[in-house]
Amino acid sequence: MTFIVGLTGGIGCGKSSASRFFSDFGIDVIDTDLIAQKLTQSGGSAISMIRDTFGNAFVTADNALDRNKMRNLIFSDSDARLKLEKILHPLILKETSLQIKQTRSLYIIIAVPLLLETNDYNDIIQRILVIDCDEQQQLSRTMTRSQLSEQMVKAIIAAQIPRRIRLQKADDIIINNQDIDQLKAQILHLHHKYLTLSKRETSSLKN
């Protein structure tokens, strides 16, 4: 069995950058955000269920999810958010399981923004890595990157598991309050750690 690390963190904490460094070090990374994007792009397999649940107003003319309209809805209506998650999460988990079977690296990173909000991955991952930064960094990075309002970013943060609980549940924590080189150095340190843990687990399975 391949050693699998679940990577998570609040919005704007640097999950994508961390994933990219792991990939640069030769590790297979499964990004559930990318899976979700494919499921909801034009003709994606989630579109028909989204239309049935939310109506045509949330599907664009080219048969894709209207992301802005859906974002505004789900971060102001928790019931709507749960309905969307009920559609997407099983499909994402199914695709993740398929991709795990295709991986070849010594360990795997699965990047899941809502890893700790769901129990879907409890039987898959062996370790939880949290990418963390302070809330002001989350706000400024997300507003700059995504052109979202401060109110919307705060709503997204509020919808995620509290930072304190996320840190409590972590096996490993990377503090990403500094520059990209500091993040890379921390990722490299954990990369060597995970290689050791992976080899140890492989050895124990053989014995």
CYANA upper distance limits for C-alpha pairs under 8 A (distance plus 0.5 A):
  1 MET  CA    202 THR  CA      7.84
  2 THR  CA    106 LEU  CA      7.48
  2 THR  CA    107 TYR  CA      6.33
  2 THR  CA    108 ILE  CA      7.67
  2 THR  CA    198 SER  CA      7.86
  2 THR  CA    202 THR  CA      8.27
  3 PHE  CA    106 LEU  CA      7.83
  3 PHE  CA    107 TYR  CA      5.32
  3 PHE  CA    108 ILE  CA      6.87
  3 PHE  CA    125 ILE  CA      8.02
  3 PHE  CA    126 GLN  CA      7.07
  3 PHE  CA    197 LEU  CA      8.26
  3 PHE  CA    198 SER  CA      5.79
  3 PHE  CA    201 GLU  CA      7.81
  4 ILE  CA    107 TYR  CA      6.24
  4 ILE  CA    108 ILE  CA      5.26
  4 ILE  CA    109 ILE  CA      6.49
  4 ILE  CA    110 ILE  CA      7.70
  4 ILE  CA    124 ILE  CA      7.59
  4 ILE  CA    125 ILE  CA      5.40
  4 ILE  CA    126 GLN  CA      6.09
  4 ILE  CA    127 ARG  CA      7.34
  5 VAL  CA    107 TYR  CA      8.13
  5 VAL  CA    108 ILE  CA      6.65
  5 VAL  CA    109 ILE  CA      5.46
  5 VAL  CA    110 ILE  CA      6.70
  5 VAL  CA    125 ILE  CA      6.01
  5 VAL  CA    126 GLN  CA      6.46
  5 VAL  CA    127 ARG  CA      5.35
  5 VAL  CA    128 ILE  CA      6.33
  5 VAL  CA    129 LEU  CA      7.30
  6 GLY  CA    109 ILE  CA      6.48
  6 GLY  CA    110 ILE  CA      5.42
  6 GLY  CA    111 ALA  CA      6.47
  6 GLY  CA    112 VAL  CA      7.31
  6 GLY  CA    115 LEU  CA      7.76
  6 GLY  CA    125 ILE  CA      6.35
  6 GLY  CA    126 GLN  CA      8.20
  6 GLY  CA    127 ARG  CA      6.65
  6 GLY  CA    128 ILE  CA      5.38
  6 GLY  CA    129 LEU  CA      6.50
  7 LEU  CA     15 LYS  CA      7.81
  7 LEU  CA    109 ILE  CA      7.03
  7 LEU  CA    110 ILE  CA      6.37
  7 LEU  CA    111 ALA  CA      5.08
  7 LEU  CA    112 VAL  CA      6.59
  7 LEU  CA    113 PRO  CA      8.29
  7 LEU  CA    115 LEU  CA      8.25
  7 LEU  CA    128 ILE  CA      6.63
  7 LEU  CA    129 LEU  CA      5.28
  7 LEU  CA    130 VAL  CA      6.45
  7 LEU  CA    131 ILE  CA      7.91
  8 THR  CA     15 LYS  CA      7.06
  8 THR  CA    111 ALA  CA      6.44
  8 THR  CA    112 VAL  CA      5.90
  8 THR  CA    113 PRO  CA      5.59
  8 THR  CA    114 LEU  CA      7.59
  8 THR  CA    115 LEU  CA      6.68
  8 THR  CA    116 LEU  CA      8.43
  8 THR  CA    128 ILE  CA      8.11
  8 THR  CA    129 LEU  CA      6.81
  8 THR  CA    130 VAL  CA      5.53
  8 THR  CA    131 ILE  CA      6.73
  9 GLY  CA     13 CYS  CA      6.69
  9 GLY  CA     14 GLY  CA      8.31
  9 GLY  CA     15 LYS  CA      7.01
  9 GLY  CA    113 PRO  CA      6.67
  9 GLY  CA    130 VAL  CA      5.63
  9 GLY  CA    131 ILE  CA      5.37
  9 GLY  CA    132 ASP  CA      6.41
  9 GLY  CA    166 ARG  CA      8.07
 10 GLY  CA    113 PRO  CA      7.57
 10 GLY  CA    131 ILE  CA      8.08
 10 GLY  CA    132 ASP  CA      7.41
 10 GLY  CA    138 GLN  CA      8.08
 10 GLY  CA    157 ILE  CA      7.36
 10 GLY  CA    160 GLN  CA      7.60
 10 GLY  CA    163 ARG  CA      7.92
 11 ILE  CA    113 PRO  CA      8.22
 11 ILE  CA    138 GLN  CA      6.78
 11 ILE  CA    142 THR  CA      7.55
 11 ILE  CA    156 ILE  CA      8.11
 11 ILE  CA    157 ILE  CA      7.23
 12 GLY  CA    137 GLN  CA      7.72
 12 GLY  CA    138 GLN  CA      4.95
 12 GLY  CA    139 LEU  CA      7.58
 12 GLY  CA    141 ARG  CA      6.07
 12 GLY  CA    142 THR  CA      5.59
 13 CYS  CA    131 ILE  CA      6.50
 13 CYS  CA    132 ASP  CA      5.90
 13 CYS  CA    133 CYS  CA      5.91
 13 CYS  CA    137 GLN  CA      7.97
 13 CYS  CA    138 GLN  CA      6.34
 13 CYS  CA    176 ASN  CA      7.11
 14 GLY  CA     18 ALA  CA      6.64
 14 GLY  CA    131 ILE  CA      7.04
 14 GLY  CA    132 ASP  CA      8.26
 14 GLY  CA    176 ASN  CA      7.44
 15 LYS  CA     19 SER  CA      6.57
 15 LYS  CA    111 ALA  CA      7.84
 15 LYS  CA    131 ILE  CA      6.72
 16 SER  CA     20 ARG  CA      6.66
 17 SER  CA     21 PHE  CA      6.91
 18 ALA  CA     22 PHE  CA      6.95
 18 ALA  CA    131 ILE  CA      8.34
 18 ALA  CA    183 LEU  CA      7.73
 18 ALA  CA    184 LYS  CA      7.92
 18 ALA  CA    187 ILE  CA      7.31
 19 SER  CA     23 SER  CA      6.73
 19 SER  CA     29 VAL  CA      7.08
 19 SER  CA    109 ILE  CA      8.04
 19 SER  CA    111 ALA  CA      7.68
 20 ARG  CA     24 ASP  CA      6.65
 21 PHE  CA     25 PHE  CA      6.82
 21 PHE  CA    184 LYS  CA      6.96
 21 PHE  CA    187 ILE  CA      7.37
 22 PHE  CA     26 GLY  CA      7.22
 22 PHE  CA     27 ILE  CA      6.03
 22 PHE  CA     28 ASP  CA      8.23
 22 PHE  CA     29 VAL  CA      7.79
 22 PHE  CA    109 ILE  CA      8.23
 22 PHE  CA    187 ILE  CA      7.47
 22 PHE  CA    188 LEU  CA      8.40
 22 PHE  CA    191 HIS  CA      7.67
 23 SER  CA     27 ILE  CA      5.32
 23 SER  CA     28 ASP  CA      6.52
 23 SER  CA     29 VAL  CA      6.69
 25 PHE  CA    188 LEU  CA      8.45
 25 PHE  CA    191 HIS  CA      8.27
 26 GLY  CA    105 SER  CA      7.51
 27 ILE  CA    105 SER  CA      5.91
 27 ILE  CA    106 LEU  CA      7.75
 27 ILE  CA    107 TYR  CA      7.18
 27 ILE  CA    108 ILE  CA      6.77
 27 ILE  CA    109 ILE  CA      7.76
 28 ASP  CA    103 THR  CA      6.76
 28 ASP  CA    104 ARG  CA      7.69
 28 ASP  CA    105 SER  CA      6.28
 28 ASP  CA    107 TYR  CA      7.92
 28 ASP  CA    108 ILE  CA      5.86
 28 ASP  CA    109 ILE  CA      6.91
 29 VAL  CA    108 ILE  CA      6.55
 29 VAL  CA    109 ILE  CA      5.23
 29 VAL  CA    110 ILE  CA      6.32
 29 VAL  CA    111 ALA  CA      7.70
 30 ILE  CA     96 THR  CA      7.42
 30 ILE  CA     99 GLN  CA      7.72
 30 ILE  CA    100 ILE  CA      8.34
 30 ILE  CA    108 ILE  CA      8.15
 30 ILE  CA    109 ILE  CA      6.71
 30 ILE  CA    110 ILE  CA      5.23
 30 ILE  CA    111 ALA  CA      6.63
 31 ASP  CA     35 ILE  CA      7.12
 31 ASP  CA    110 ILE  CA      6.54
 31 ASP  CA    111 ALA  CA      5.36
 31 ASP  CA    112 VAL  CA      7.32
 32 THR  CA     36 ALA  CA      6.60
 32 THR  CA     92 ILE  CA      7.02
 32 THR  CA     96 THR  CA      7.75
 32 THR  CA    110 ILE  CA      7.84
 32 THR  CA    111 ALA  CA      6.56
 32 THR  CA    112 VAL  CA      6.12
 32 THR  CA    113 PRO  CA      8.37
 33 ASP  CA     37 GLN  CA      6.73
 33 ASP  CA    111 ALA  CA      8.33
 33 ASP  CA    112 VAL  CA      7.73
 33 ASP  CA    113 PRO  CA      8.14
 34 LEU  CA     38 LYS  CA      6.84
 35 ILE  CA     39 LEU  CA      6.77
 35 ILE  CA     92 ILE  CA      6.74
 35 ILE  CA     95 GLU  CA      7.87
 36 ALA  CA     40 THR  CA      6.78
 36 ALA  CA     88 LEU  CA      7.53
 36 ALA  CA     92 ILE  CA      6.94
 37 GLN  CA     41 GLN  CA      6.43
 38 LYS  CA     44 GLY  CA      6.57
 39 LEU  CA     44 GLY  CA      4.91
 39 LEU  CA     45 SER  CA      5.81
 39 LEU  CA     46 ALA  CA      5.77
 39 LEU  CA     47 ILE  CA      7.79
 39 LEU  CA     88 LEU  CA      8.37
 39 LEU  CA     91 LEU  CA      8.47
 40 THR  CA     44 GLY  CA      5.47
 40 THR  CA     45 SER  CA      7.57
 40 THR  CA     46 ALA  CA      6.24
 40 THR  CA     47 ILE  CA      6.30
 40 THR  CA     64 ALA  CA      6.34
 40 THR  CA     65 LEU  CA      5.89
 41 GLN  CA     47 ILE  CA      8.32
 41 GLN  CA     63 ASN  CA      8.07
 41 GLN  CA     64 ALA  CA      5.19
 41 GLN  CA     65 LEU  CA      6.81
 42 SER  CA     47 ILE  CA      8.39
 42 SER  CA     62 ASP  CA      6.47
 42 SER  CA     63 ASN  CA      5.33
 42 SER  CA     64 ALA  CA      4.51
 42 SER  CA     65 LEU  CA      7.94
 43 GLY  CA     47 ILE  CA      7.15
 43 GLY  CA     63 ASN  CA      6.34
 43 GLY  CA     64 ALA  CA      6.95
 44 GLY  CA     64 ALA  CA      7.70
 46 ALA  CA     50 ILE  CA      6.70
 46 ALA  CA     87 ILE  CA      7.58
 46 ALA  CA     88 LEU  CA      7.38
 46 ALA  CA     91 LEU  CA      8.34
 47 ILE  CA     51 ARG  CA      6.59
 47 ILE  CA     59 VAL  CA      8.02
 47 ILE  CA     63 ASN  CA      7.73
 47 ILE  CA     64 ALA  CA      7.14
 47 ILE  CA     65 LEU  CA      7.24
 48 SER  CA     52 ASP  CA      6.67
 49 MET  CA     53 THR  CA      6.55
 49 MET  CA     87 ILE  CA      7.48
 50 ILE  CA     54 PHE  CA      6.24
 50 ILE  CA     55 GLY  CA      7.74
 50 ILE  CA     58 PHE  CA      8.21
 50 ILE  CA     59 VAL  CA      8.37
 50 ILE  CA     65 LEU  CA      8.40
 50 ILE  CA     84 LEU  CA      7.85
 50 ILE  CA     87 ILE  CA      7.89
 51 ARG  CA     55 GLY  CA      5.09
 51 ARG  CA     56 ASN  CA      5.93
 51 ARG  CA     58 PHE  CA      7.38
 51 ARG  CA     59 VAL  CA      7.04
 52 ASP  CA     56 ASN  CA      8.49
 53 THR  CA     83 LYS  CA      8.33
 54 PHE  CA     58 PHE  CA      6.96
 55 GLY  CA     59 VAL  CA      8.08
 56 ASN  CA     60 THR  CA      8.34
 58 PHE  CA     65 LEU  CA      6.61
 58 PHE  CA     66 ASP  CA      5.69
 58 PHE  CA     67 ARG  CA      8.45
 58 PHE  CA     69 LYS  CA      6.99
 58 PHE  CA     70 MET  CA      6.94
 59 VAL  CA     63 ASN  CA      6.29
 59 VAL  CA     64 ALA  CA      5.95
 59 VAL  CA     65 LEU  CA      5.23
 59 VAL  CA     66 ASP  CA      5.76
 60 THR  CA     64 ALA  CA      5.79
 60 THR  CA     65 LEU  CA      6.62
 60 THR  CA     66 ASP  CA      6.05
 65 LEU  CA     70 MET  CA      8.21
 66 ASP  CA     70 MET  CA      6.64
 67 ARG  CA     71 ARG  CA      6.38
 68 ASN  CA     72 ASN  CA      6.74
 69 LYS  CA     73 LEU  CA      6.86
 70 MET  CA     74 ILE  CA      6.61
 71 ARG  CA     75 PHE  CA      6.65
 72 ASN  CA     76 SER  CA      6.96
 73 LEU  CA     77 ASP  CA      6.42
 73 LEU  CA     80 ALA  CA      7.47
 73 LEU  CA     81 ARG  CA      8.26
 74 ILE  CA     78 SER  CA      6.59
 74 ILE  CA     79 ASP  CA      8.20
 74 ILE  CA     80 ALA  CA      5.81
 74 ILE  CA     81 ARG  CA      4.92
 75 PHE  CA     81 ARG  CA      7.54
 75 PHE  CA    152 MET  CA      8.19
 75 PHE  CA    155 ALA  CA      6.55
 75 PHE  CA    156 ILE  CA      6.88
 75 PHE  CA    159 ALA  CA      7.69
 76 SER  CA    155 ALA  CA      8.24
 77 ASP  CA     81 ARG  CA      6.98
 78 SER  CA     82 LEU  CA      6.75
 79 ASP  CA     83 LYS  CA      6.81
 80 ALA  CA     84 LEU  CA      6.80
 81 ARG  CA     85 GLU  CA      6.68
 82 LEU  CA     86 LYS  CA      6.55
 83 LYS  CA     87 ILE  CA      7.03
 84 LEU  CA     88 LEU  CA      6.71
 85 GLU  CA     89 HIS  CA      5.93
 86 LYS  CA     90 PRO  CA      7.60
 87 ILE  CA     91 LEU  CA      7.73
 88 LEU  CA     92 ILE  CA      6.53
 89 HIS  CA     93 LEU  CA      6.55
 90 PRO  CA     94 LYS  CA      6.62
 91 LEU  CA     95 GLU  CA      6.82
 92 ILE  CA     96 THR  CA      6.54
 93 LEU  CA     97 SER  CA      6.66
 93 LEU  CA    120 ASP  CA      7.72
 93 LEU  CA    121 TYR  CA      8.49
 94 LYS  CA     98 LEU  CA      6.95
 95 GLU  CA     99 GLN  CA      6.73
 96 THR  CA    100 ILE  CA      6.68
 97 SER  CA    101 LYS  CA      7.20
 98 LEU  CA    102 GLN  CA      7.39
 99 GLN  CA    103 THR  CA      7.01
100 ILE  CA    108 ILE  CA      8.35
103 THR  CA    108 ILE  CA      8.04
106 LEU  CA    195 LEU  CA      7.27
106 LEU  CA    198 SER  CA      7.11
106 LEU  CA    199 LYS  CA      8.34
107 TYR  CA    194 TYR  CA      7.69
107 TYR  CA    195 LEU  CA      7.46
107 TYR  CA    198 SER  CA      6.69
114 LEU  CA    118 THR  CA      6.96
114 LEU  CA    160 GLN  CA      7.79
115 LEU  CA    119 ASN  CA      8.02
115 LEU  CA    120 ASP  CA      8.34
115 LEU  CA    121 TYR  CA      7.56
116 LEU  CA    161 ILE  CA      7.63
116 LEU  CA    166 ARG  CA      7.54
117 GLU  CA    160 GLN  CA      7.84
117 GLU  CA    161 ILE  CA      6.77
121 TYR  CA    125 ILE  CA      6.69
127 ARG  CA    170 ALA  CA      8.49
127 ARG  CA    171 ASP  CA      6.62
127 ARG  CA    172 ASP  CA      8.43
128 ILE  CA    169 LYS  CA      8.05
128 ILE  CA    170 ALA  CA      5.73
128 ILE  CA    171 ASP  CA      5.68
128 ILE  CA    172 ASP  CA      6.90
129 LEU  CA    170 ALA  CA      6.34
129 LEU  CA    171 ASP  CA      6.56
129 LEU  CA    172 ASP  CA      5.25
129 LEU  CA    173 ILE  CA      6.29
129 LEU  CA    174 ILE  CA      8.14
130 VAL  CA    166 ARG  CA      7.81
130 VAL  CA    167 LEU  CA      7.41
130 VAL  CA    170 ALA  CA      6.38
130 VAL  CA    171 ASP  CA      8.40
130 VAL  CA    172 ASP  CA      6.81
130 VAL  CA    173 ILE  CA      5.41
130 VAL  CA    174 ILE  CA      6.84
131 ILE  CA    173 ILE  CA      6.51
131 ILE  CA    174 ILE  CA      5.43
131 ILE  CA    175 ILE  CA      6.75
131 ILE  CA    176 ASN  CA      7.20
132 ASP  CA    173 ILE  CA      7.46
132 ASP  CA    174 ILE  CA      6.48
132 ASP  CA    175 ILE  CA      5.44
132 ASP  CA    176 ASN  CA      6.31
132 ASP  CA    177 ASN  CA      8.40
133 CYS  CA    137 GLN  CA      6.89
133 CYS  CA    138 GLN  CA      7.34
133 CYS  CA    175 ILE  CA      6.13
133 CYS  CA    176 ASN  CA      5.69
133 CYS  CA    177 ASN  CA      5.80
134 ASP  CA    138 GLN  CA      7.01
134 ASP  CA    177 ASN  CA      7.52
135 GLU  CA    139 LEU  CA      6.69
136 GLN  CA    140 SER  CA      6.70
137 GLN  CA    141 ARG  CA      6.35
137 GLN  CA    177 ASN  CA      7.65
138 GLN  CA    142 THR  CA      6.46
139 LEU  CA    143 MET  CA      6.48
139 LEU  CA    150 GLU  CA      7.20
139 LEU  CA    153 VAL  CA      6.83
139 LEU  CA    154 LYS  CA      7.84
140 SER  CA    144 THR  CA      6.56
141 ARG  CA    145 ARG  CA      6.48
142 THR  CA    146 SER  CA      6.13
142 THR  CA    147 GLN  CA      7.87
142 THR  CA    148 LEU  CA      7.58
142 THR  CA    153 VAL  CA      7.51
143 MET  CA    147 GLN  CA      5.48
143 MET  CA    148 LEU  CA      5.45
143 MET  CA    149 SER  CA      6.79
143 MET  CA    150 GLU  CA      7.17
143 MET  CA    153 VAL  CA      7.64
144 THR  CA    148 LEU  CA      8.20
148 LEU  CA    152 MET  CA      6.78
148 LEU  CA    153 VAL  CA      7.04
149 SER  CA    153 VAL  CA      6.84
150 GLU  CA    154 LYS  CA      6.61
151 GLN  CA    155 ALA  CA      6.72
152 MET  CA    156 ILE  CA      6.78
153 VAL  CA    157 ILE  CA      6.73
154 LYS  CA    158 ALA  CA      6.55
155 ALA  CA    159 ALA  CA      6.76
156 ILE  CA    160 GLN  CA      7.12
158 ALA  CA    162 PRO  CA      8.02
161 ILE  CA    165 ILE  CA      7.38
161 ILE  CA    166 ARG  CA      7.03
162 PRO  CA    166 ARG  CA      6.80
163 ARG  CA    167 LEU  CA      6.73
164 ARG  CA    168 GLN  CA      6.82
165 ILE  CA    169 LYS  CA      6.79
166 ARG  CA    170 ALA  CA      6.92
167 LEU  CA    173 ILE  CA      7.75
174 ILE  CA    183 LEU  CA      8.15
174 ILE  CA    186 GLN  CA      7.24
174 ILE  CA    187 ILE  CA      8.41
175 ILE  CA    183 LEU  CA      8.38
176 ASN  CA    182 GLN  CA      8.19
176 ASN  CA    183 LEU  CA      6.53
178 GLN  CA    182 GLN  CA      6.81
178 GLN  CA    183 LEU  CA      7.90
179 ASP  CA    183 LEU  CA      7.19
180 ILE  CA    184 LYS  CA      6.70
181 ASP  CA    185 ALA  CA      6.70
182 GLN  CA    186 GLN  CA      6.88
183 LEU  CA    187 ILE  CA      6.71
184 LYS  CA    188 LEU  CA      6.61
185 ALA  CA    189 HIS  CA      6.85
186 GLN  CA    190 LEU  CA      6.90
187 ILE  CA    191 HIS  CA      6.48
188 LEU  CA    192 HIS  CA      6.99
189 HIS  CA    193 LYS  CA      6.97
190 LEU  CA    194 TYR  CA      6.50
191 HIS  CA    195 LEU  CA      6.71
192 HIS  CA    196 THR  CA      6.86
193 LYS  CA    197 LEU  CA      6.79
194 TYR  CA    198 SER  CA      6.36
195 LEU  CA    199 LYS  CA      6.67
196 THR  CA    200 ARG  CA      6.62
197 LEU  CA    201 GLU  CA      6.65
198 SER  CA    202 THR  CA      6.65
199 LYS  CA    203 SER  CA      6.57
200 ARG  CA    204 SER  CA      6.73
201 GLU  CA    205 LEU  CA      6.77
202 THR  CA    206 LYS  CA      7.01
203 SER  CA    207 ASN  CA      7.01
